[in-house]
Amino acid sequence: MPQKGTKRDKNLDCPNVQAYKSIIHLQLNYLQRQYVVEKVSCCERGQRLWRSTLTEFMLEGKNPRNVVYMVKIWENLFWGTENAKFQEYSAEGSETQIQQHDQVC
């Protein structure tokens, strides 16, 4: 329960964060939630691939706390080899990536 005067983390309402909790049965910490919200798309396709990534992670017995690795797997699925150049997260490339994301979804 949040302490008096503290705000609830809005990232808890992100569908991808909720999917992690639902499938993995663990709660992401603040930094992990922020990372998932920033990196994993909330479009229908992105959410579907995220849930698949989480499920495969559990089926293969991989460490469910390795969120960075999970996101990398998701990125490979989402962007594919054709769009691998958009995996570079630089300040000047982020707008291009967002435009490419809009075309994919």
SULFEN-V495925 format. One record per backbone hydrogen bond with DSSP energy under -0.5 kcal/mol. CO is the residue of the C=O (numbers start at 1). NH is the residue of the N-H. If there is no record, write none. Layout:
co & nh
CO & NH
CO & NH
This chain:
co & nh
3 & 6
9 & 12
10 & 13
11 & 14
14 & 18
15 & 19
16 & 20
17 & 21
18 & 22
19 & 23
20 & 24
20 & 25
21 & 25
29 & 33
30 & 34
31 & 35
32 & 36
33 & 37
34 & 38
35 & 39
36 & 40
39 & 41
43 & 47
44 & 48
45 & 49
46 & 50
47 & 51
48 & 52
49 & 53
50 & 54
51 & 55
52 & 56
53 & 57
54 & 58
55 & 59
56 & 60
57 & 62
58 & 61
62 & 64
63 & 66
65 & 67
66 & 70
67 & 71
68 & 72
69 & 73
70 & 74
71 & 75
72 & 76
73 & 77
74 & 78
75 & 79
75 & 80
76 & 80
79 & 83
81 & 84
83 & 86
84 & 87
85 & 88
87 & 89
88 & 90
90 & 94
93 & 97
94 & 98
95 & 99
96 & 100
97 & 101
98 & 102
99 & 103
100 & 104
101 & 105
